[in-house]
Amino acid sequence: MSVRLQAEDFDIGMEIEALVGGRTDIGAAVSFTGLVRDMIGDQRILDMTLEHYPAMAQAELERIEIEAQNRWPTLTDSLIIHRYGTLLPGDRIVLVVTLSSHRQTTFEAAEFMMDFLKTRAPFWKKETVQNGGSSWVEARDKDDRALARWHKT
C-alpha cells in the first residue's frame, strides 16, 4: 500500500511494473488514470491548478487505502499517486492501481478509491479557461451519488 503526492508527472507503465513485477501472488491488476480535460462545457481549458495541504491530503489518501483494504481483505496491494500544481490539458492527475488474486476485488477497490478521492480528498481545483476567466471546481452531485452507494454495502 502506497500513497504519493507529487508535482512531477508519472509513468503509468513503470508504476504498474514496479508494483506487479515478479509477483506470483496476484491474478489481477486494475489501474485508473485521471487526466485534465481540454473543455468544460463550451469553454476551452487552458490549465488546471490543484492546491492541497500536504499532511492533510496524505493522511486522507492513506485512510482511503486502509478503508479499501478493510472492505476487500483479498486486496493484495494498491497505489495512489495524486499530482498537485498547475497542469495542462492531457496531463495526468491521478493514478490508482489495485492488485488482488481476483479481478472483481481489483475493479471494486479501484472504483471505491476513485469515488472517495473525487469527493473526500482535500484538493482544490481551479480551471483557467480561454476567455481569461478562472473558477474553482464545484462539488458535483453525481460524485456524491457515486460515493453514497458505498455506504449501502
Backbone hydrogen bonds, N-H to C=O, Kabsch-Sander energy under -0.5 kcal/mol:
donor,donor_aa,acceptor,acceptor_aa,energy
2,S,78,S,-1.1
4,R,80,I,-2.6
6,Q,82,H,-1.9
12,I,10,F,-0.7
15,E,11,D,-2.5
16,I,12,I,-2.5
17,E,13,G,-2.6
18,A,14,M,-2.3
19,L,15,E,-1.4
20,V,16,I,-2.8
21,G,17,E,-2.8
23,R,20,V,-2.4
27,G,100,S,-2.6
28,A,100,S,-2.1
30,V,98,T,-2.4
32,F,96,V,-2.5
34,G,94,V,-2.4
36,V,91,D,-2.2
40,I,43,Q,-2.6
43,Q,40,I,-2.1
45,I,38,D,-2.8
46,L,128,T,-3.4
47,D,128,T,-1.3
48,M,87,L,-2.8
49,T,126,K,-2.9
50,L,48,M,-0.5
50,L,85,G,-2.7
51,E,49,T,-0.6
51,E,124,W,-2.9
53,Y,122,P,-0.6
57,A,53,Y,-2.9
58,Q,54,P,-2.7
59,A,55,A,-2.3
60,E,56,M,-2.2
61,L,57,A,-2.5
62,E,58,Q,-2.2
63,R,59,A,-2.1
64,I,60,E,-2.1
65,E,61,L,-2.0
66,I,62,E,-2.3
67,E,63,R,-2.5
68,A,64,I,-2.1
69,Q,65,E,-2.3
70,N,66,I,-2.3
71,R,67,E,-2.1
72,W,68,A,-2.6
75,L,72,W,-2.6
76,T,74,T,-0.7
76,T,99,L,-2.1
77,D,99,L,-1.3
79,L,97,V,-2.3
80,I,2,S,-2.2
81,I,95,L,-2.6
82,H,4,R,-2.6
83,R,93,I,-2.9
84,Y,6,Q,-1.2
85,G,50,L,-2.5
87,L,48,M,-3.4
87,L,85,G,-0.6
90,G,36,V,-2.8
91,D,88,L,-2.6
93,I,34,G,-3.5
94,V,34,G,-1.1
95,L,81,I,-2.4
96,V,32,F,-2.5
97,V,79,L,-2.4
98,T,30,V,-2.6
99,L,77,D,-2.6
100,S,28,A,-1.9
101,S,74,T,-0.7
106,T,102,H,-1.3
107,F,103,R,-2.7
108,E,104,Q,-2.7
109,A,105,T,-2.7
110,A,106,T,-2.0
111,E,107,F,-2.4
112,F,108,E,-2.7
113,M,109,A,-2.5
114,M,110,A,-2.3
115,D,111,E,-2.5
116,F,112,F,-2.2
117,L,113,M,-2.7
118,K,114,M,-2.6
119,T,115,D,-1.0
120,R,116,F,-3.4
121,A,116,F,-0.9
121,A,117,L,-0.8
123,F,121,A,-2.2
124,W,51,E,-2.6
126,K,49,T,-2.4
127,E,135,S,-2.7
128,T,47,D,-2.7
129,V,127,E,-0.5
129,V,133,G,-2.8
130,Q,44,R,-2.3
132,G,129,V,-2.1
135,S,127,E,-2.0
137,V,125,K,-3.4
143,D,140,R,-0.6
144,D,140,R,-1.6
145,R,141,D,-2.5
146,A,142,K,-2.0
147,L,143,D,-2.0
148,A,144,D,-2.3
149,R,145,R,-1.2
150,W,147,L,-1.6
151,H,148,A,-1.3
152,K,149,R,-0.8
153,T,150,W,-0.5
